[in-house]
């Protein structure tokens, strides 16, 4: 859905939603990696999520990390939180797109697939090559927005006070 707007200064819809995902990531409570996710259908935001602790429990930023094999396992990933938020609120996400600041891990990819999400836009590749093979098998389109994300970061730096 790479659509250009009629005004050069306006971001494309993909840039717009990825920028929102990056803002959502700023709420992350695991400081090892700030990740945000936005689930969208028909240019409408259905749900958002960021990585953080189990609801009601202390955050990594408060009590430290629970490390296993070099990864913090105390945190619930952004994609999972966005899917759970939709479920808690009775929002149908079947056939939607997800914009996520980092490509999904294997477990999140499986949840995304089973939730019926059809396209995954990601701002940087993050650690699991299996998503490329299995997205094809599952009929899920992967859209790498790494270059777009770099341009957005540069634009933000230029506009910073």
DSSP file (Angstrom, degrees, kcal/mol; ACC not computed):
  #  RESIDUE AA STRUCTURE BP1 BP2  ACC     N-H-->O    O-->H-N    N-H-->O    O-->H-N    TCO  KAPPA ALPHA  PHI   PSI    X-CA   Y-CA   Z-CA
    1    1 A X              0   0    0      0, 0.0     2,-1.6     0, 0.0    13,-0.3   0.000 360.0 360.0 360.0  45.2    0.0    0.0    0.0
    2    2 A X        +     0   0    0     11,-0.1     2,-0.5    10,-0.1    10,-0.0  -0.601 360.0 168.1 -79.3  90.3    2.8    2.4   -0.9
    3    3 A X        -     0   0    0     -2,-1.6    10,-0.7     0, 0.0     2,-0.3  -0.898  26.9-143.7-111.5 133.0    0.7    5.4   -1.7
    4    4 A X        -     0   0    0     -2,-0.5     2,-0.1     8,-0.2     7,-0.1  -0.698  17.6-130.4 -90.5 145.5    2.1    8.9   -2.2
    5    5 A X        -     0   0    0      5,-0.4     7,-0.1    -2,-0.3    -1,-0.0  -0.430  22.6-111.9 -87.7 169.5    0.1   11.8   -1.0
    6    6 A X  S    S+     0   0    0     -2,-0.1     2,-0.5     1,-0.0    -1,-0.1   0.637 102.4  68.3 -77.4 -12.5   -0.6   14.9   -3.1
    7    7 A X  S >  S-     0   0    0      1,-0.1     3,-1.4     4,-0.1    -2,-0.3  -0.935  76.1-144.3-110.5 127.2    1.6   17.0   -0.9
    8    8 A X  T 3  S+     0   0    0     -2,-0.5    -1,-0.1     1,-0.3    -3,-0.1   0.797  98.9  55.3 -59.0 -30.5    5.4   16.3   -0.9
    9    9 A X  T 3  S+     0   0    0      2,-0.1     2,-0.3    -3,-0.0    -1,-0.3   0.657  88.6  91.9 -81.2 -14.0    5.7   17.1    2.8
   10   10 A X  S <  S-     0   0    0     -3,-1.4    -5,-0.4     1,-0.1     2,-0.1  -0.611  79.5-121.7 -81.7 137.9    3.1   14.6    3.9
   11   11 A X        -     0   0    0     -2,-0.3    -4,-0.1     1,-0.1    -1,-0.1  -0.396  28.3-105.4 -72.6 155.2    4.4   11.1    4.7
   12   12 A X     >  -     0   0    0      1,-0.1     4,-2.7    -8,-0.1    -8,-0.2  -0.276  37.8-103.1 -66.0 166.7    3.1    8.1    2.9
   13   13 A X  H  > S+     0   0    0    -10,-0.7     4,-2.6   -12,-0.2     5,-0.2   0.902 124.4  52.2 -60.8 -39.9    0.6    5.9    4.8
   14   14 A X  H  > S+     0   0    0    -13,-0.3     4,-2.1   -11,-0.2    -1,-0.2   0.919 111.3  45.8 -63.6 -43.0    3.4    3.4    5.4
   15   15 A X  H  > S+     0   0    0      2,-0.2     4,-2.5     1,-0.2    -2,-0.2   0.911 111.7  53.6 -63.3 -42.1    5.7    6.1    6.8
   16   16 A X  H  X S+     0   0    0     -4,-2.7     4,-1.9     1,-0.2    -2,-0.2   0.938 112.4  42.0 -58.3 -50.6    2.9    7.5    8.9
   17   17 A X  H  X S+     0   0    0     -4,-2.6     4,-2.3     1,-0.2    -1,-0.2   0.850 113.7  52.0 -70.5 -33.2    2.1    4.1   10.6
   18   18 A X  H  X S+     0   0    0     -4,-2.1     4,-2.2    -5,-0.2    -1,-0.2   0.890 108.1  52.3 -69.1 -36.7    5.8    3.2   11.0
   19   19 A X  H  X S+     0   0    0     -4,-2.5     4,-1.8     2,-0.2    -2,-0.2   0.901 109.7  49.1 -62.4 -40.6    6.4    6.6   12.7
   20   20 A X  H  X S+     0   0    0     -4,-1.9     4,-2.8     2,-0.2    -2,-0.2   0.914 108.6  53.0 -64.9 -42.1    3.5    5.8   15.0
   21   21 A X  H  X S+     0   0    0     -4,-2.3     4,-2.1     1,-0.2    -2,-0.2   0.895 108.1  51.3 -59.3 -39.4    5.0    2.4   15.8
   22   22 A X  H  X S+     0   0    0     -4,-2.2     4,-0.7     2,-0.2    -1,-0.2   0.874 110.4  48.4 -66.3 -36.0    8.3    4.2   16.6
   23   23 A X  H >< S+     0   0    0     -4,-1.8     3,-1.0     2,-0.2     4,-0.3   0.910 109.2  52.6 -68.8 -41.9    6.4    6.5   19.0
   24   24 A X  H >< S+     0   0    0     -4,-2.8     3,-2.1     1,-0.3    -2,-0.2   0.892 102.1  61.2 -58.5 -39.7    4.6    3.5   20.6
   25   25 A X  H >< S+     0   0    0     -4,-2.1     3,-2.0     1,-0.3    -1,-0.3   0.773  87.5  72.7 -58.6 -26.6    8.0    1.9   21.1
   26   26 A X  T << S+     0   0    0     -3,-1.0    -1,-0.3    -4,-0.7    -2,-0.2   0.669  90.1  60.3 -65.6 -14.1    9.0    4.9   23.3
   27   27 A X  T <  S+     0   0    0     -3,-2.1    -1,-0.3    -4,-0.3    -2,-0.2   0.518  77.3 127.5 -86.8  -7.0    6.6    3.4   26.0
   28   28 A X    <   -     0   0    0     -3,-2.0    24,-0.2    -4,-0.2     6,-0.1  -0.156  45.5-161.9 -54.1 142.5    8.6    0.2   26.2
   29   29 A X  S    S+     0   0    0     22,-1.8    32,-1.6     1,-0.1     2,-0.7   0.357  71.6  80.0-111.6   3.7    9.7   -0.8   29.7
   30   30 A X    >   -     0   0    0     21,-0.7     3,-1.2     3,-0.2    21,-0.1  -0.939  64.8-162.9-107.6 109.2   12.5   -3.2   28.8
   31   31 A X  T 3  S+     0   0    0     -2,-0.7     3,-0.2     1,-0.2    -1,-0.1   0.418  75.5  82.0 -78.5   4.6   15.4   -1.0   28.0
   32   32 A X  T 3  S-     0   0    0      1,-0.3     2,-0.3    40,-0.0    -1,-0.2   0.852 114.2  -2.2 -73.6 -33.5   17.3   -3.8   26.1
   33   33 A X    <   -     0   0    0     -3,-1.2     2,-0.7     2,-0.1    -1,-0.3  -0.873  66.3-144.7-159.0 124.7   15.3   -3.1   23.0
   34   34 A X        +     0   0    0     -2,-0.3     2,-0.4    -3,-0.2    -9,-0.1  -0.823  30.1 173.1 -92.5 116.0   12.4   -0.6   22.5
   35   35 A X        -     0   0    0     -2,-0.7    16,-1.4   -10,-0.2     2,-0.3  -0.976  11.2-173.0-129.1 138.0    9.9   -2.1   20.1
   36   36 A X  E     -A   50   0A   0     -2,-0.4    65,-2.2    14,-0.2     2,-0.4  -0.954   2.8-165.4-128.8 150.5    6.5   -0.8   19.0
   37   37 A X  E     -AB  49 100A   0     12,-2.7    12,-2.1    -2,-0.3     2,-0.4  -0.992   4.4-170.5-136.2 142.7    3.7   -2.4   17.0
   38   38 A X  E     -AB  48  99A   0     61,-2.6    61,-3.0    -2,-0.4     2,-0.5  -0.994  11.7-152.0-133.0 125.0    0.6   -0.9   15.3
   39   39 A X  E     -AB  47  98A   0      8,-2.9     7,-3.3    -2,-0.4     8,-1.3  -0.866  24.2-179.8 -99.8 129.8   -2.1   -3.1   13.8
   40   40 A X  E     +AB  45  97A   0     57,-2.7    57,-3.2    -2,-0.5     2,-0.3  -0.962  19.0 178.1-134.4 141.1   -4.0   -1.3   10.9
   41   41 A X  E >  S-A   44   0A   0      3,-2.1     3,-1.5    -2,-0.4    55,-0.1  -0.977  78.3  -4.5-141.0 135.2   -6.8   -2.1    8.5
   42   42 A X  T 3  S-     0   0    0     -2,-0.3     3,-0.1     1,-0.3    -1,-0.1   0.880 128.7 -58.2  52.5  43.4   -8.2    0.3    5.9
   43   43 A X  T 3  S+     0   0    0      1,-0.2     2,-0.4   -30,-0.0    -1,-0.3   0.702 113.6 118.3  62.0  22.3   -5.9    3.1    7.2
   44   44 A X  E <   -A   41   0A   0     -3,-1.5    -3,-2.1     0, 0.0     2,-0.4  -0.975  67.4-123.7-120.5 132.8   -7.4    2.9   10.7
   45   45 A X  E     +A   40   0A   0     -2,-0.4    -5,-0.2    -5,-0.2     3,-0.1  -0.602  29.8 174.7 -74.7 125.2   -5.4    1.9   13.8
   46   46 A X  E     -     0   0A   0     -7,-3.3     2,-0.3    -2,-0.4    -6,-0.2   0.753  62.4 -11.6 -99.0 -33.0   -7.0   -1.1   15.4
   47   47 A X  E     -A   39   0A   0     -8,-1.3    -8,-2.9    46,-0.0    -1,-0.4  -0.987  53.9-155.9-164.7 156.1   -4.5   -1.8   18.2
   48   48 A X  E     +A   38   0A   0     -2,-0.3     2,-0.3   -10,-0.2   -10,-0.2  -0.933  12.5 177.1-134.9 161.8   -1.0   -0.9   19.5
   49   49 A X  E     -A   37   0A   0    -12,-2.1   -12,-2.7    -2,-0.3     2,-0.3  -0.978   9.6-168.3-161.0 153.5    1.5   -2.6   21.6
   50   50 A X  E     -A   36   0A   0     -2,-0.3     2,-0.3   -14,-0.2   -14,-0.2  -0.932  40.2 -88.6-137.2 162.5    5.0   -2.2   23.0
   51   51 A X        +     0   0    0    -16,-1.4   -22,-1.8    -2,-0.3   -21,-0.7  -0.568  66.6 126.1 -77.9 133.9    7.4   -4.6   24.8
   52   52 A X  E     -E   76   0B   0     24,-1.8    24,-3.9    -2,-0.3     3,-0.1  -0.970  55.6 -61.9-170.6 176.6    7.0   -4.6   28.5
   53   53 A X  E     -E   75   0B   0     -2,-0.3    22,-0.2    22,-0.3     3,-0.1  -0.092  68.3 -72.6 -68.6 167.6    6.4   -6.7   31.6
   54   54 A X  S >  S-     0   0    0     20,-0.5     3,-2.6     4,-0.2    -1,-0.2  -0.384  72.2 -82.2 -58.2 137.5    3.3   -8.9   32.3
   55   55 A X  T 3  S+     0   0    0      1,-0.3    -1,-0.1    -3,-0.1     3,-0.1  -0.155 115.8  10.9 -47.9 127.1    0.4   -6.6   33.2
   56   56 A X  T 3  S+     0   0    0      1,-0.3    -1,-0.3    -3,-0.1     2,-0.2   0.323 104.6 107.4  86.6  -7.8    0.6   -5.5   36.8
   57   57 A X  S <  S-     0   0    0     -3,-2.6    -1,-0.3     1,-0.1    -4,-0.1  -0.662  81.1 -82.6-101.2 160.7    4.1   -6.9   37.5
   58   58 A X        -     0   0    0     -2,-0.2    -4,-0.2    -3,-0.1     2,-0.2  -0.219  47.6-116.8 -60.8 149.1    7.3   -4.7   37.9
   59   59 A X    >>  -     0   0    0      1,-0.1     4,-2.4    -6,-0.1     3,-1.8  -0.497  16.3-118.0 -85.1 154.2    9.1   -3.5   34.8
   60   60 A X  H 3> S+     0   0    0      1,-0.3     4,-2.4     2,-0.2   -30,-0.2   0.869 117.3  61.8 -55.4 -37.3   12.6   -4.5   33.8
   61   61 A X  H 34 S+     0   0    0    -32,-1.6    -1,-0.3     1,-0.2   -31,-0.1   0.688 112.9  37.1 -65.4 -16.1   13.4   -0.8   34.1
   62   62 A X  H <4 S+     0   0    0     -3,-1.8    -2,-0.2     2,-0.2    -1,-0.2   0.800 133.7  17.2-101.3 -38.9   12.5   -1.1   37.8
   63   63 A X  H  < S-     0   0    0     -4,-2.4    -3,-0.2     1,-0.3    -2,-0.2   0.418 105.6-108.7-120.0  -0.6   13.8   -4.6   38.8
   64   64 A X     <  -     0   0    0     -4,-2.4    -1,-0.3    -5,-0.4     2,-0.2  -0.337  45.0 -52.8  96.3 178.7   16.2   -5.7   36.2
   65   65 A X        -     0   0    0     -2,-0.1     2,-0.8    -4,-0.1     7,-0.0  -0.635  29.4-139.2 -99.2 150.1   16.1   -8.2   33.4
   66   66 A X        -     0   0    0     -2,-0.2     7,-3.1     2,-0.0     8,-0.4  -0.877  36.6-160.5-104.2  96.3   15.3  -12.0   33.6
   67   67 A X  E     +F   72   0C   0     -2,-0.8     2,-0.3     5,-0.2     5,-0.2  -0.619  23.7 166.4 -92.5 136.1   18.0  -13.2   31.2
   68   68 A X  E >  S-F   71   0C   0      3,-2.7     3,-2.1    -2,-0.3    -2,-0.0  -0.965  76.6 -14.6-140.8 126.9   18.0  -16.6   29.3
   69   69 A X  T 3  S-     0   0    0     -2,-0.3     3,-0.1     1,-0.3    -2,-0.0   0.846 129.4 -51.8  50.0  39.5   20.4  -17.3   26.4
   70   70 A X  T 3  S+     0   0    0      1,-0.2     2,-0.4     0, 0.0    -1,-0.3   0.551 119.7 101.1  80.0   7.3   21.2  -13.6   26.1
   71   71 A X  E <  S-F   68   0C   0     -3,-2.1    -3,-2.7    -5,-0.0     2,-0.6  -0.951  74.6-119.1-126.9 145.8   17.5  -12.5   25.9
   72   72 A X  E     -F   67   0C   0     -2,-0.4    -5,-0.2    -5,-0.2     3,-0.2  -0.729  27.0-177.8 -80.5 121.0   15.2  -10.9   28.5
   73   73 A X        +     0   0    0     -7,-3.1    -1,-0.1    -2,-0.6    -6,-0.1   0.365  67.4  79.1-102.6   3.7   12.3  -13.3   28.9
   74   74 A X  S    S+     0   0    0     -8,-0.4   -20,-0.5     2,-0.1     2,-0.2   0.748  80.2  84.4 -78.4 -23.6   10.4  -11.2   31.4
   75   75 A X  E    S-E   53   0B   0     -3,-0.2     2,-0.5    -9,-0.2   -22,-0.3  -0.533  71.9-138.0 -88.0 145.5    9.0   -9.0   28.7
   76   76 A X  E     -E   52   0B   0    -24,-3.9   -24,-1.8    -2,-0.2   -26,-0.1  -0.871  37.3-113.6 -93.7 130.6    6.0   -9.5   26.5
   77   77 A X     >  -     0   0    0     -2,-0.5     4,-2.6   -26,-0.2     5,-0.2  -0.226  17.3-114.7 -70.8 156.7    6.8   -8.5   22.9
   78   78 A X  H  > S+     0   0    0      1,-0.2     4,-2.3     2,-0.2   -41,-0.2   0.881 114.6  50.6 -56.9 -44.9    5.2   -5.6   21.2
   79   79 A X  H  > S+     0   0    0      1,-0.2     4,-2.3     2,-0.2    -1,-0.2   0.918 111.6  48.2 -63.1 -43.7    3.4   -7.7   18.5
   80   80 A X  H  > S+     0   0    0      1,-0.2     4,-2.8     2,-0.2    -2,-0.2   0.915 111.4  50.4 -62.4 -43.6    1.9  -10.0   21.2
   81   81 A X  H  X S+     0   0    0     -4,-2.6     4,-2.6     1,-0.2    -1,-0.2   0.880 109.7  50.4 -63.6 -37.6    0.8   -7.0   23.3
   82   82 A X  H  X S+     0   0    0     -4,-2.3     4,-1.9     2,-0.2    -1,-0.2   0.912 113.0  46.0 -66.2 -41.4   -0.9   -5.5   20.2
   83   83 A X  H  X S+     0   0    0     -4,-2.3     4,-2.2     2,-0.2    -2,-0.2   0.915 114.4  48.1 -65.9 -43.2   -2.7   -8.8   19.4
   84   84 A X  H  X S+     0   0    0     -4,-2.8     4,-3.1     2,-0.2     5,-0.2   0.900 109.0  53.5 -65.0 -41.3   -3.7   -9.2   23.1
   85   85 A X  H  X S+     0   0    0     -4,-2.6     4,-1.6     1,-0.2    -1,-0.2   0.918 109.2  49.2 -60.4 -42.6   -5.0   -5.6   23.3
   86   86 A X  H  <>S+     0   0    0     -4,-1.9     5,-3.1     1,-0.2     4,-0.4   0.932 112.8  47.5 -61.3 -45.0   -7.2   -6.2   20.3
   87   87 A X  H ><5S+     0   0    0     -4,-2.2     3,-1.3     1,-0.2    -2,-0.2   0.919 109.7  52.4 -62.9 -44.2   -8.5   -9.4   21.8
   88   88 A X  H 3<5S+     0   0    0     -4,-3.1    -1,-0.2     1,-0.3    -2,-0.2   0.831 115.5  42.2 -60.1 -32.0   -9.2   -7.7   25.2
   89   89 A X  T 3<5S-     0   0    0     -4,-1.6    -1,-0.3    -5,-0.2    -2,-0.2   0.346 113.5-114.9 -99.7   5.7  -11.2   -5.0   23.4
   90   90 A X  T < 5 +     0   0    0     -3,-1.3     2,-0.6    -4,-0.4    -3,-0.2   0.837  59.7 156.6  67.8  33.3  -13.0   -7.3   21.0
   91   91 A X      < -     0   0    0     -5,-3.1     2,-0.5    -6,-0.2    -1,-0.2  -0.833  40.4-134.3 -98.8 123.8  -11.3   -5.9   17.9
   92   92 A X        +     0   0    0     -2,-0.6    -5,-0.0     1,-0.1    -1,-0.0  -0.632  27.9 172.3 -75.8 121.2  -11.2   -8.1   14.8
   93   93 A X    >   +     0   0    0     -2,-0.5     3,-2.2    22,-0.2    -1,-0.1   0.320  29.4 132.5-112.5   6.1   -7.7   -8.0   13.3
   94   94 A X  T 3  S+     0   0    0      1,-0.3    23,-0.2    23,-0.1    22,-0.2  -0.384  79.9  12.8 -58.8 129.3   -8.2  -10.7   10.7
   95   95 A X  T 3  S+     0   0    0     21,-2.7    -1,-0.3     1,-0.2    22,-0.2   0.490 101.7 129.9  82.5   3.7   -6.8   -9.5    7.4
   96   96 A X    <   -     0   0    0     -3,-2.2    22,-2.6   -55,-0.1    23,-0.9  -0.204  55.0-120.5 -82.8 176.3   -5.1   -6.5    8.9
   97   97 A X  E     -Bc  40 119A   0    -57,-3.2   -57,-2.7    20,-0.2     2,-0.4  -0.814  17.7-147.4-109.5 155.0   -1.5   -5.2    8.5
   98   98 A X  E     -Bc  39 120A   0     21,-2.4    23,-3.1    -2,-0.3     2,-0.5  -0.997   3.5-160.5-126.0 133.0    1.0   -4.9   11.4
   99   99 A X  E     +Bc  38 121A   0    -61,-3.0   -61,-2.6    -2,-0.4     2,-0.4  -0.956  20.2 174.5-107.4 122.2    3.7   -2.2   11.5
  100  100 A X  E     -Bc  37 122A   0     21,-2.9    23,-1.8    -2,-0.5    24,-0.3  -0.990  36.8-135.2-134.8 140.2    6.5   -3.1   13.9
  101  101 A X  S    S+     0   0    0    -65,-2.2     2,-0.3    -2,-0.4   -64,-0.1   0.764  95.8  28.2 -68.7 -24.3    9.8   -1.4   14.5
  102  102 A X  S    S-     0   0    0    -66,-0.3    23,-0.2    21,-0.2     3,-0.1  -0.989  98.9 -95.9-133.9 144.8   11.7   -4.6   14.4
  103  103 A X        -     0   0    0     21,-2.7    25,-0.1    -2,-0.3    -2,-0.1  -0.229  54.8 -94.2 -58.3 148.4   10.9   -7.8   12.5
  104  104 A X        -     0   0    0      1,-0.1    24,-0.2     4,-0.1    27,-0.2  -0.291  31.4-121.8 -69.1 146.7    9.0  -10.3   14.7
  105  105 A X     >  -     0   0    0     -3,-0.1     4,-2.6    22,-0.1     5,-0.2  -0.233  42.0 -92.0 -69.6 173.7   10.8  -13.1   16.5
  106  106 A X  H  > S+     0   0    0      1,-0.2     4,-2.1     2,-0.2     5,-0.1   0.907 125.8  48.2 -59.9 -45.8    9.7  -16.7   15.7
  107  107 A X  H  > S+     0   0    0      1,-0.2     4,-1.8     2,-0.2    -1,-0.2   0.911 113.7  46.5 -64.4 -41.9    7.0  -16.8   18.4
  108  108 A X  H  > S+     0   0    0      2,-0.2     4,-2.8     1,-0.2    -1,-0.2   0.888 108.9  55.7 -67.3 -37.8    5.5  -13.5   17.5
  109  109 A X  H  X S+     0   0    0     -4,-2.6     4,-2.6     1,-0.2    -1,-0.2   0.928 106.9  50.2 -58.6 -44.0    5.5  -14.4   13.8
  110  110 A X  H  X S+     0   0    0     -4,-2.1     4,-2.4     1,-0.2    -1,-0.2   0.900 111.6  47.8 -62.6 -40.6    3.5  -17.5   14.6
  111  111 A X  H  X S+     0   0    0     -4,-1.8     4,-1.8     2,-0.2    -1,-0.2   0.919 111.1  51.0 -64.4 -43.2    1.0  -15.4   16.6
  112  112 A X  H  <>S+     0   0    0     -4,-2.8     5,-1.8     2,-0.2     4,-0.5   0.929 111.5  48.2 -59.1 -46.2    0.7  -12.9   13.8
  113  113 A X  H ><5S+     0   0    0     -4,-2.6     3,-1.3     1,-0.2    -2,-0.2   0.930 112.9  46.7 -61.6 -46.6    0.1  -15.6   11.3
  114  114 A X  H 3<5S+     0   0    0     -4,-2.4    -1,-0.2     1,-0.3    -2,-0.2   0.728 104.7  61.5 -71.5 -20.8   -2.6  -17.3   13.4
  115  115 A X  T 3<5S-     0   0    0     -4,-1.8    -1,-0.3    -5,-0.2    -2,-0.2   0.582 116.2-114.7 -78.0  -9.8   -4.3  -13.9   14.1
  116  116 A X  T < 5 +     0   0    0     -3,-1.3   -21,-2.7    -4,-0.5     2,-0.2   0.626  57.6 159.8  87.6  13.5   -4.9  -13.6   10.3
  117  117 A X      < -     0   0    0     -5,-1.8    -1,-0.3   -23,-0.2   -20,-0.2  -0.538  22.6-165.7 -71.2 134.7   -2.6  -10.6    9.8
  118  118 A X        +     0   0    0    -22,-2.6    23,-2.6    -2,-0.2     2,-0.4   0.699  63.5  34.9-101.0 -23.1   -1.7  -10.5    6.1
  119  119 A X  E     -cd  97 141A   0    -23,-0.9   -21,-2.4    21,-0.2     2,-0.5  -0.998  57.7-160.7-138.1 139.1    1.2   -8.1    5.9
  120  120 A X  E     -cd  98 142A   0     21,-3.0    23,-3.2    -2,-0.4     2,-0.5  -0.970   6.5-168.9-118.6 115.9    4.1   -7.3    8.2
  121  121 A X  E     -cd  99 143A   0    -23,-3.1   -21,-2.9    -2,-0.5     2,-0.4  -0.903  13.8-173.4 -99.4 127.6    5.9   -4.0    7.8
  122  122 A X  E     -cd 100 144A   0     21,-2.4    23,-3.4    -2,-0.5   -21,-0.2  -0.970  27.2-151.9-130.8 145.7    9.1   -3.9    9.8
  123  123 A X  S    S+     0   0    0    -23,-1.8     2,-0.3    -2,-0.4   -21,-0.2   0.634  83.1   4.8 -88.1 -16.9   11.6   -1.1   10.4
  124  124 A X  S    S-     0   0    0    -24,-0.3   -21,-2.7    25,-0.1     2,-0.3  -0.955  79.8-104.0-160.6 149.7   14.7   -3.3   10.9
  125  125 A X        -     0   0    0     -2,-0.3     2,-0.4   -23,-0.2     4,-0.1  -0.625  35.5-166.3 -78.3 136.9   15.5   -6.9   10.7
  126  126 A X        -     0   0    0     -2,-0.3     2,-1.3     2,-0.1   -24,-0.0  -0.845  44.1 -69.8-134.2  97.2   15.8   -8.6   14.1
  127  127 A X  S    S+     0   0    0     -2,-0.4     2,-0.6   -22,-0.1   -22,-0.1  -0.045  95.6  91.3  65.5 -17.1   17.3  -12.1   14.5
  128  128 A X    >   +     0   0    0     -2,-1.3     3,-1.0   -24,-0.2     4,-0.2  -0.839  36.6 178.0-122.9 104.4   15.0  -14.7   12.9
  129  129 A X  T >> S+     0   0    0     -2,-0.6     3,-1.7     1,-0.2     4,-0.7   0.698  71.4  81.6 -68.6 -21.6   15.5  -15.7    9.3
  130  130 A X  H 3> S+     0   0    0      1,-0.3     4,-2.5     2,-0.2     5,-0.3   0.783  76.6  71.9 -58.6 -26.5   12.7  -18.3    9.5
  131  131 A X  H <> S+     0   0    0     -3,-1.0     4,-1.9     1,-0.2    -1,-0.3   0.822  92.0  57.4 -61.5 -28.9   10.1  -15.6    9.0
  132  132 A X  H <> S+     0   0    0     -3,-1.7     4,-1.1    -4,-0.2    -1,-0.2   0.949 111.9  39.0 -66.5 -48.2   11.1  -15.3    5.3
  133  133 A X  H  X S+     0   0    0     -4,-0.7     4,-1.6     1,-0.2    -2,-0.2   0.937 120.5  44.0 -65.9 -47.8   10.5  -18.9    4.5
  134  134 A X  H  X S+     0   0    0     -4,-2.5     4,-2.2     1,-0.2     6,-0.2   0.758 104.5  61.9 -77.3 -24.2    7.4  -19.3    6.5
  135  135 A X  H  X>S+     0   0    0     -4,-1.9     5,-2.9    -5,-0.3     4,-0.7   0.909 106.0  48.4 -64.9 -38.9    5.8  -16.0    5.5
  136  136 A X  H ><5S+     0   0    0     -4,-1.1     3,-0.8     3,-0.2    -2,-0.2   0.936 112.2  48.1 -63.1 -46.2    5.7  -17.3    1.9
  137  137 A X  H 3<5S+     0   0    0     -4,-1.6    -2,-0.2     1,-0.2    -1,-0.2   0.858 115.8  44.4 -62.3 -35.6    4.2  -20.6    3.0
  138  138 A X  H 3<5S-     0   0    0     -4,-2.2    -1,-0.2     2,-0.1    -2,-0.2   0.480 112.4-116.5 -90.2  -3.2    1.6  -18.8    5.1
  139  139 A X  T <<5 +     0   0    0     -3,-0.8     2,-0.5    -4,-0.7    -3,-0.2   0.821  65.9 143.6  72.8  30.1    0.8  -16.2    2.4
  140  140 A X      < -     0   0    0     -5,-2.9     2,-0.4    -6,-0.2    -1,-0.3  -0.896  45.8-135.5-105.4 129.7    1.9  -13.3    4.5
  141  141 A X  E     -d  119   0A   0    -23,-2.6   -21,-3.0    -2,-0.5     2,-0.5  -0.712  12.7-154.1 -86.6 130.3    3.7  -10.4    2.8
  142  142 A X  E     -d  120   0A   0     -2,-0.4     2,-0.6   -23,-0.2   -21,-0.2  -0.908   7.9-167.7-102.0 127.9    6.9   -9.1    4.5
  143  143 A X  E     -d  121   0A   0    -23,-3.2   -21,-2.4    -2,-0.5     2,-0.7  -0.947  10.3-150.2-121.0 111.6    7.7   -5.5    3.8
  144  144 A X  E     +d  122   0A   0     -2,-0.6     3,-0.2   -23,-0.2   -21,-0.2  -0.706  18.8 174.9 -82.9 114.4   11.2   -4.4    4.8
  145  145 A X     >  +     0   0    0    -23,-3.4     4,-3.0    -2,-0.7     5,-0.2  -0.013  38.4 122.6-107.7  26.8   11.1   -0.6    5.7
  146  146 A X  H  > S+     0   0    0      1,-0.2     4,-2.2     2,-0.2    -1,-0.2   0.924  77.4  44.7 -56.1 -48.6   14.7   -0.5    6.9
  147  147 A X  H  > S+     0   0    0     -3,-0.2     4,-2.0     1,-0.2    -1,-0.2   0.901 113.7  50.1 -65.1 -40.6   15.7    2.2    4.4
  148  148 A X  H  > S+     0   0    0      1,-0.2     4,-2.4     2,-0.2    -1,-0.2   0.909 109.7  51.7 -62.3 -42.1   12.5    4.2    5.1
  149  149 A X  H  X S+     0   0    0     -4,-3.0     4,-2.4     1,-0.2    -2,-0.2   0.898 107.5  52.1 -63.3 -40.8   13.2    4.0    8.8
  150  150 A X  H  X S+     0   0    0     -4,-2.2     4,-2.2    -5,-0.2    -1,-0.2   0.917 110.7  48.3 -60.2 -42.6   16.7    5.3    8.3
  151  151 A X  H  X S+     0   0    0     -4,-2.0     4,-2.5     1,-0.2    -2,-0.2   0.892 110.1  51.6 -65.4 -39.7   15.3    8.3    6.4
  152  152 A X  H  X S+     0   0    0     -4,-2.4     4,-2.3     2,-0.2    -1,-0.2   0.902 109.5  50.1 -63.1 -40.9   12.7    9.0    9.1
  153  153 A X  H  X S+     0   0    0     -4,-2.4     4,-2.2     2,-0.2    -2,-0.2   0.911 111.2  48.9 -63.9 -42.0   15.4    9.0   11.8
  154  154 A X  H  X S+     0   0    0     -4,-2.2     4,-2.2     1,-0.2    -2,-0.2   0.914 110.4  50.6 -62.4 -43.0   17.5   11.4    9.7
  155  155 A X  H  X S+     0   0    0     -4,-2.5     4,-1.8     1,-0.2    -1,-0.2   0.894 109.3  51.6 -62.4 -40.8   14.5   13.7    9.2
  156  156 A X  H  X S+     0   0    0     -4,-2.3     4,-0.8     1,-0.2    -1,-0.2   0.901 108.6  51.0 -62.2 -41.5   13.8   13.6   13.0
  157  157 A X  H >< S+     0   0    0     -4,-2.2     3,-0.6     1,-0.2    -2,-0.2   0.904 109.9  50.0 -62.0 -41.0   17.4   14.6   13.7
  158  158 A X  H 3< S+     0   0    0     -4,-2.2    -1,-0.2     1,-0.2    -2,-0.2   0.841 113.9  45.2 -66.4 -33.4   17.2   17.5   11.3
  159  159 A X  H 3< S+     0   0    0     -4,-1.8    -1,-0.2    -5,-0.2    -2,-0.2   0.521  88.5 110.5 -89.1  -6.0   14.0   18.7   12.9
  160  160 A X    <<        0   0    0     -4,-0.8    -3,-0.0    -3,-0.6    -4,-0.0  -0.407 360.0 360.0 -70.3 145.3   15.2   18.3   16.4
  161  161 A X              0   0    0     -2,-0.1    -1,-0.1     0, 0.0    -4,-0.1   0.499 360.0 360.0 -67.8 360.0   15.8   21.6   18.3
